[in-house]
Amino acid sequence: MEITLWGVRGSMASPARDTAFYGGNTACIELRSNAGTLVFFDAGTGLREAGGSLPDSGECHLFITHAHADHIIGLWFFKPLHLPSWTVHLYLPNWLGYLPDYFFAGGIFPVPFNSLKGNIIQYSIGANEEVCIGADKMRVTALPTCHPDDCLAYRVDVDAARFFYSGDHEIKADAASRAAAREMLSGADIAVVDATYERSDYKEDWGHSTWEDWADAAQDAGVRNLVLTHHEVGRSDQELDCIAQKLRACENTEGPEVYLARERLRFSPEGPIPDVFLESDWMLHFLDELSHYKDENVTLDRILAMVRTVTNAEAGTIFLVDGDELAFAYTHNDRLFAVSDAYKYAYATSRLPISEDSIAGYVAGTGKTLNLDDVRQLPPNVPYRFNGRFDESTGYRTKSMLTVPFLDLEGRVSGVLQLINHLVRKDHSPSPFTLDMVYTARLLAREAGSVIAHNALYRRNVYNILKMARVHDPSETGPHAERVGAVAAELYQCWAEKNNRPIEEIRYEKSRIRLAAMLHDIGKVGISDLILRKQGNLSEEEYRVMRSHTELGASILAEETDSISMLAHDIALHHHQKWNGKGYAGSGDTGRLAGREIPLAARITSIADVFDALISPRCYKEAWAFEDALALLRKEAGQHFDPELVACMEEIRDMLPMIYRRFPDLAE
């Protein structure tokens, strides 16, 4: 079974800015069995939205708990009641048979119920009665609850699982009331309950319960997933966030998983779909996290991971606009490789033309979002088409696809986010992305696009600094700096993982070291062209001047106080130190360090810089082969280089050719 929450507010609808996240619609819960039997519980304002999600024909069952307005007001706005192609089985408590006609007679709704066009079959159901519905023989049992003017709860048994919905119910302080709550909840895999209050604001005899009382009863009853709904009409998203924090603070490993209900949140017996439970300010926290990263790869990885989490997408790719092409930037694919290995595919060189031929190209060219239920069954009149070559070469099968544009600070398309195969929780089958997922992905793409734009601006500033160095030294190219930064970043990640550094620390430091390492030779702007361009051996005095580029670079970077510049200062000053203490940090002999006295980032950059110098052709030498360069590093381990880092260099050797293909030297 799968449960969807369409209305979670109590007493009356409260659509407002400060209730938008959890939702302002009143009670409505959808249950869909594995065989497709469709059931709704209560007809609050959420039922209107639930009906809007349905096709133009079908069959459903609707159970009402009681006649208070917040549980019935949406009934007359339910799409299936107005379509002759729908059959609606309406179950009313046996004291409410008059309800539909009374609504019209009282002038609350202007159309008589019996004149609605849908095929409506009305039933009466009483406390402790059971009905069997659908081809899968779903059993629905009505249970009496404690609420003014009477109310029913419903228990559903289907698909070897149990669902419980309380309607409105008050758990009182006496032992009998608490025992009754435990009995109603007994054996439930998912229980959606009326938790209007906290104990601090509980109003006795108003017919509603506290979340603390439900949590206690659910633990005793063996409930797997407890969902707290019927939020008090005046509670803001921030106040509900505070309750969510209290729930986390009192988590019990032996008790149920407890969640605050939120509109459109879905559940299976195993838990929420997807496996994420966000608070109203999750976007702010996520963007705060992104702002700490300046490295493009780390930023793209975090964006892709978050949007896949909130959409339960099996795979995803981010493309960035480069001229009239889309450059492959980052990818995840759970079927083909683990997320933890995604960084290894960040240096691919694939490109697509920005044209209407491909789905991503169409989105990049038009700025429109595409949400495609099945890429192999596209309408015949659309200009774009699905390219199945990747699926054919890997055995992967793409079905549903959501493609969203990134916009830069000036509103131009700067990239494309493409999500593949929203997975249904119960059987992991590909399913269409929902409208709520489209909205969330577009919102995240818009906000994340600004972060990417700011990072690109920072990167351009680094390139402008490198251009000054290139005036003096032709070897100081953008691609050289990119390669040194990329190798240093991957070398750091390997070292950090082997040393059990926390993942948050790895992301942050990796994003810093990539850009900081690119500035390792910035001090060469102060070295004479005659020395930098000299092809023969340097004289002793010329070599002393050349060594001073470390001090010059450090002095330039010392004027800046941001974290990357401070790290770049250490790298610039110390990247010519040697593990055995025979390196240098300036023109003289002072400042020499050895072993782990040398800053880690400088030890890493030293290896990346020497490796690139060996691999790259120069006017005075041919390019070395990768294996020959690695052999030299092994030979110098413990002398010139940190032996632990040389071992890490061996571990990332498969990535090195990818980095060099991604950042080739530019043709002169």
HUHUMO-V717923 format. One line per field, one symbol per residue. phi: phi as a letter, one per 30 degrees, with the letter a starting at -180 (. if undefined). Layout:
phi: ???
//
This chain:
phi: .bcbccbbcciadbdaddbdddjcddeabcbbdddjdcbbcibddddddedddcddalbbbbccdacdedcbddedcdeddccddcccccccedccddeeddedddidbdcdddcddddcccbcbceidbbcbidchdcccdbdbcaeiiaccbcbcahhbbcbbdhcaccddddddddddddddeiddbbcbdbdccddbdcdicibccddddddddddciddbcccbheeecddedddeddedddddcdbdccddcbddbeidcbcedkdcddabccdcdddddddddddccddddddddddddddddchddaabcccdbicbccecabbaddcadedcdddcdcdcdbbddaddcdddddddcicdcccdadcbdedcdddbcccdddddcidbdbdbbbbdccddcicdcabcbcbidcdddbhddbdddddddddddddddddedddddddddddddddddddddecbdddceedddddddddddddddddddchddddddedddddddddddcdcddddcceedddcdcddddddddddedddddddddddddccdddddddeddedcdcdbedicdabldccdidbbhdddeedddddeddddeddddddbdcaddddedddddddddcdicdcddddddddddcedddddddddbddddd
//
